[in-house]
Amino acid sequence: MVTGTAVGSVPRLVVAAPASGSGKTTVATGLMAALSARGMAVSPHKVGPDYIDPGYHALATGRVGRNLDAYLCGAELVAPLFAHGARGCDIAVVEGVMGLFDGAAGEGELASTAQVAKLLRAPVVLVVDASAQARSVAALVHGFVSFDPEVRVGGVILNKVGSERHEVVLREALEAVGVPVMGVLRRASRVETPSRHLGLVPVAERAAAAVEAVDAMGAQVAEGCDLHGLVALACSAGSLAGAAWDPGDALFSSPPPPLPFPSLGAAPPNPPVGPGGPRPQTPDGPGVASTSAERPRDPVVALAGGAAFSFSYAEHAELLGAAGAHVVTFDPLRDEELPEGASGVVIGGGFPEVYASELSANEALRKQIAELAARGAPVAAECAGLLYLCRELDGMPMCGVLDASARMSERLTLGYRDAVAVGDSVLAAAGTRMRGHEFHRTVVEPGAGASPAWGVRVPERRVEGFVEGGVHASYLHTHWASAPGVARRFVERCRTS
């Protein structure tokens, strides 16, 4: 169930491209900055699971960047989550992922930019890297316009154009396609952003340099694009039925569509059937929901942040708050103590491998987290958080909560995962099915504890992660909006630990 403000009134457009590296982030972030500079309240969104681009979007707009991922959350939550983020805004800009029609491998259009554009009934602006083409640009754009009639490509922005003559040739070629050119951007090194082993360097690590880059993107888009035309295109978006997602109401919502059960030697649990049919399975167990009478106090949940742990979906903190927690952010690079009264810790993704020596040097905090975990307090860790809880990372001491060693690797692990909770934990009851995403260049040995966190079906059947006492640590990034009971279960454990 979703409640709140009506979805359909916010003007919106999707910034897409034929392929990765075409300039989507530059154009989308620059457009957000340019419109914000003109006094518009801009709602920033990103298709897919990526954490880094939304950080740049937040700098450009002054609002939290939010993800729209039909794989992690289910297609039915894309529009409600969009509306939740777009409340009170004049316009929304959605940055796509990879190429326009690229999504989850082997799943058709699922999780693609095209699917999200259709779910939002939003027009698409296609960003084309024109640096190495001339008349052929017409064939390229024509192919993307005609591939799926349900996707409306309303304009083209030509990126990395070499000269005025080059621009003339490109515009003449596109006249026959019938799609207006809504912007031309010249090659400009000043808007480039540095990258490393997992993509762009996050905003949290760049500070002033990131602000300068976003300002440069905004200036380039304002100079080279038809802002009035782009706003008019956004206003042509179709009306959406439904209502905005709300974290309080979502705590009692149904889970996403059923997922294939990874065979791990046992069948999935069958929820009890009552007069009204099967009750929805939640991370608390079938149909379980806590009540206000079960909440004697508001626990403090420490949420890791800062440069080393900058990956977190905003909805996680919102759900924890709606479940009754007082969420306080701490920085493991700077803070020598957890927030006062912390009864649970959530450590998301990021780049601890870049800051291993600094994290290791903060011995006081490492010791406090280990002691909290040893008392059975709930600790939820994803990817970077998993590395931090290990005994060591690249030979440097970490928290030592898990008897495991982590190290950097040349191999990139990337992709969506279908997962099932192998046993009960602070996050989920055994048999709870969730979708996740992996994205890292590290290895943890062993890859799973005596009580694994998840059973994973693809790309191969395996178990992974650790459940030890109140600790749930895994490589999988999950989006709790898909299973709000995760937050409720975690907070209830904080109250009783």
N, C-alpha and C positions, 0 to 999 in steps of 0.2 A: 504494500500500500504506500502510495506517495501522496502527500498533501502539500498545499501552499499556494503560491502565486501561480496564475495561469501562465503556461509556457509560451504561447504562440505569438506574443506581441513584440519580442525583442528582434530588431533587425540583425541579420547575421550573414556572414559569408565564410567560405572555407578556402584557405590558401593551399593549393596542391601543386604537384609537379609530375613530370613524366618519370622521374627517378630521383633517388637520393643524390645530394650534392648539387642540385639545380639552383638552390638559393631560397628555399622555403623559409628557413629560419630568419634570414636577413629580411625578406619581404614581410613576413608575418609580424615579426618583432618591430620592424621599422614602421609598418602600418599602425600597429598598436600605439607606438610612441608618437607618431605624427597626429593621430586622431586625439590622443590624450592631450597633446600640446595645444590643441584647438578647443579644449574645454569639454570634450566628450568623456563620459564615463564608459570605459571600454572593458568588456569582460573577456579575459584571455583563456583560451582552451587549446589543448594539444591532443590529437588523435594518437592512441597507443599508450604504452606503459612508461615512456621516457620521462625521467625526472629532471633532466638538465634544461631542456628548452623552456619548460614552465618557469624556471628561475629567471630567465631573461625576460619572459613575458611579464612577470611580476614587477621587474624593474621598470619596464616600459609603461605599465598601467597603474602601478600602485595598488593592485589587487592580487589576490592569490591566484597563481596559475593552476588550472585544473585539467585533469586528464579525462578523456572520453574513450573508453576501451570496451568494445562490444564483446571481446573474448573474456576479459577478466570479470566484467560486471554483468554481461548479458545485454543483448540488443535492447531489451525493454527498459533498461535504466539509462540509456544514453541521453534521451531527451529530458527526463526528470533531473539527472545530474547536471546537464547543461543549464536548465532553468534555475537550479539551485545556485550555480555560480553566477548566473546573469541577472539575478535579482537587482532591480534598481539601476540597471545600466542602460545607456543609450544605444549601444551597439555591441555585438560580439564578433570576435575574430578567432577562427579556429584554424590552427596550423595542422596540416596533414602529416602523414608518416610515409616514408619511402615514396614509391610511385603511387599515383592516384588509385590504381586497382590492386596494389599489393597488400596482402593481409596475412593471416595465419596460414602457414604452409599446409597445403593439401585441404584447405577448408573453404575454397571458393572465395567469395568476397568478404568472409567473416573477418572483422577487425580492420578492414581497409578504410582508407579515407573516403572512397566512393560510398561504402555502406553508411558511414557516419553522415555524409552529406545527404543521403537519401532519408535517413532517420530524422534528420533535422530539417528536411525540405529546404536546404540552403543552397544557393548558387555557389559555383566553384570558380575561383580565379586560378588559372594555370600559369605557373612560373616556369618559363622555358630558358634553359641555358643556351643562348644563341651564339656563344663564342666561336663555335666551329661549324656553323652552318649558315646558309643563305636561303634560297628558295625552298629547300627541303623542309624548312620549318612549317610550311603550309601542310605538307603531307603528315608531319608529326601531329600537329594540332588537329587536323581533320580526323585522324585516327582516334584521338582521345575524345573528341566531341561525339563521334558516331559509335563508339564501342558499346556504350550502355545508354540507351535513350532516356533512362530514368535519372541519369546524372546530368544536370544542366551546367555546362561550362559557359559562364556568362562573360568571360573576358580573359585576356592574356596579358601577362607582364613579361617583357623580354629582358632577360638579365645578362650581364657581361657583354653588352654590345660594344663593339670596338670603335666605331666612328659614326659620324652623321651619315656617310654614304652607306655604311652597313645597315643603319636603321632604316633608311629609305628602301633598301632592297627587301628587308624583312617585312616592312609594312605593306609594300606592294604585293608580296607573295601571300600575305594573310588576308588581303581584300577578298579573294575568291572563296575563302572559308566562311566568311560571314560572322566571325567572332571579333569583337572590337579589341584593339590594343589599348589597354588601360594604363600602361606604364612602360617606360624604357629606362633601364638602369645601366650606366656605364661601369666598366671595370673599376673597382675602387678598393685598394688594399686597406684603407682606413676602417672599413667595416668588417674586416676579417677578424675572427675570434680564434684563439689558440685551441688546439686539440691535443689529445693524448690517447692512451690505450683504450678508453671507452667512449671516445667522442669529445665533444666540447668540454673545456674546463668549466666547472660549475661556477655560477655567480658568487657563491659564498667564498670562493677561493680567490676571486679577482678584485673585489671591492671597487675601488675607483676606476680601474681599467675597464671593468664591466659596464659601469655607468657611462664612460666615454664611448664605448662600443655601441651601446644602445642609442645614445644621443646621435652618433654618426649614422646609424641605420635609419633613425627617424628623419634626419635631415635629408638623406639620400632619397628615401621614399617620398617625402614631401616635395622634393624638387623634381623627381622623375615620374611621379604617378598622378593620375587624375583622381584626387581624393573625393571630389564631389561625385564623380561617376561611380567610384567604389562604394560610397555611402548609399547612393541611389540603388546600386545593385543589391546591396545588403537589405535594403527596404523591400525588395521584391521577393524576399523569402516567403515561402508558403506558410500558412497558419498551422500551428501544431495543437493537437488536442492533448489533454492531460494536465498535470500539475507538477510543481517542483518537488524534488526530493527533499525530505526533512529528516535530519538525523534522529530526532526523538521518536517520530512515528516509525522510522525505518528499523528501529530496534525490534519491532514486532512484525516485520514484513516477511514475506516468503523468500526462500533462497532463489538463486538463478536456476535456469532450466537444468534438469538432471544431466549429470555427466556420465560418460562411460566409466564403469567401475574397473580399476586396474586389478587384475587377478593376482592376488598375493597368497593364494592358498586358502582363501575363505570367501564366502559370499557376503555381499553387503547386507547390513542389518535391515530388517523389515520393520518400518514404523507401524505402531498399532493402528488398527482400523476401527473407527467409531461410526456412529450413525451418519456423520457428515462426510464419510470417506476418509482416506489417509490424511493424517496431519503432516504439515510440512516439516521436513527434517531441518533442524537448526544446529549450530555448534553446541547448544546446551543439551542436545538429545532431541528426540522427536517431540515437537510441539511444546517444548518447555519455555516458559517465560517468567522472569522474576517480577516481583511486585514491589511497590514502594515500601511495603511493610518489612521487606527483607533487607532494607538499606539503612542500617543503624548509623552509618557515618559516611562522610565523603572522603575517600582515600586520595592521597596524593600519588599521581603517576608521573614519574620522571621520564621525559621524552628526549632522547639524545638529538642534538643538533650541532651547529657549527660546521666548519669546513670539512671535517672528516666524516660527518654523518648528515649530509644535506638532503638525502633521498627520503621523502615521506609524503604520502598523499594527505591532503588537508582533511579529507573526510575521516581519517583515522582519529585524529585529535578531536574532531567534532563528535564522533560516535562515543569516544571515551567520556567526553564531557556530558553528553546526553545520558550516558549510563550512570552518571553521578560522580565521576572522578574530577578532581582538580588537577588539570594537566599543567605541568611546569617543565619548561625546556631547560636543559643543561648542556654544556659544551665539554666533552671529555678531553679536549685539548687544553682548556683553560681552568675549568672548575675542579678543585681538589676534593669536593664533597658533593654528594647527591643533594638535590633540594631537600630542605628540612621536612621530616616526616614522611619521606618517600616510602611507600609500601609496595611499589611495583615499578618496573623499568621496561621501557620499550626502546629498542635500538634498531633503527632502520638501516637503509643502505647508504653508500657513500664510498669514500676512498681511504680506508684506514691503511692500506698498503703504501700510500703516499706519505702518510703521517705516522708510520709505525714507530719511529724513534721517539717522537713527541708523546704519543699515546703511552708508550712503554715507560717513559720518564715520569708520567703522572701516577706514581706508585700508590699514593694515598687513595685515589679514586678507584684504581683497579682492585685494591684490597677491599674497599667498602662494597663494591659490586659483588665480589666473590663472597663476602660475608653475608650479604643480603640473600644471595642465591642459596647459600648453604643453610639458611634458616627456612627455606621452602617458599620464599616470597616469589611471586610471579615475575618472570623475566622473559620477554618476547624479543627475539632477535632475528633479523632478516639479512642475509648476504653479508654486508659489512659488519653488522652486529654479530653474526656467527663468527667471523674472523676475530673480532675483539674478545669474544668469550673464550677463544681457544687458549691453550697453554702458551703458544708462541706464534708469532707471525714473522716470517722471514728471519727466524732466529732470535727475535726480540721478545722478551716476556710480555704477555698480555694478561687478561684477567685470571686465566687458569680455572675458569668455571667448568670447562669441558676438557677431558683428557684427549686432546686432539691438537695437531699441528697444522698451521696454514702457511702457504707460500705462494708467491707469484708464479704464473705459468705463461708460456707463449700461446697456449691454446685458448681461443675464445669460446666460451660456452654461452649460447644465446638461443632463446626460443620460448614459446609458450609451453605450459605443462598442464596436464590434467592430473590432479592429485587427490588422494584420499587419506584421511587421518588414520594411521595404523592403530593407534591406541588413544586413550583419553589423555588430555593435556589441559593446560590453563587456557588454551585457545579453542579447543574443539573436542567434542566427543568422538570416540572411535567410530569410523565409518562416515564421518562428515566429508563431503566431496567439495573441493574447491578448485579454482583455476589459478594458476600462478605464472610467473615469468622469471627466467634466469638470464643474467647478463653479467658476466665476470670473466676475469683472466687469472683466477686463483684456484688452488686445490687445497682441500682439507682432508687430512688423513688421520683416522679413517673417515670415510664419507658419511657414515651413519653410526649411531650408538647402539647399545643393546636394545633400547626402545627408540626406534626411528620416529621422526616427525611425520613423514609423508611416504606413501607409496606412489610412485610415479609410473605412468604407462608409456609415455613417449618422451624422447625418441627411442628409449629402450625401457623395459620393465626393471625397476630397481626400487630400493628404499633409500631414503636420504634424510639427513638431519638428526637432531637429538631431542629427546624428551627425558629430562632428568629432574625429578622433584617438581619444582615450579618453573623450570626452564623449558622453553620451546625455542629451538634454534635451527635455522634452515637457510639454504640458499634461495628458496623461493620467495619472490616478492608477490604478495597477495593484495587485493583491494577489498577492504573490509565492507565496503558498500554492498558487495555481492553476498555477504553473510554477516549482517550486523550483530548477530548473537556472539560473534567472536569478541567484540568489545564488551558486551554485557558480561560474558563469562569471565573475561580477564578482570574486570572491575570487581565482580563478586568475589573472586579469589583474593583480590587485594584486601577486601573487607575482612576476610576470614583468616588470612595468613598471619 
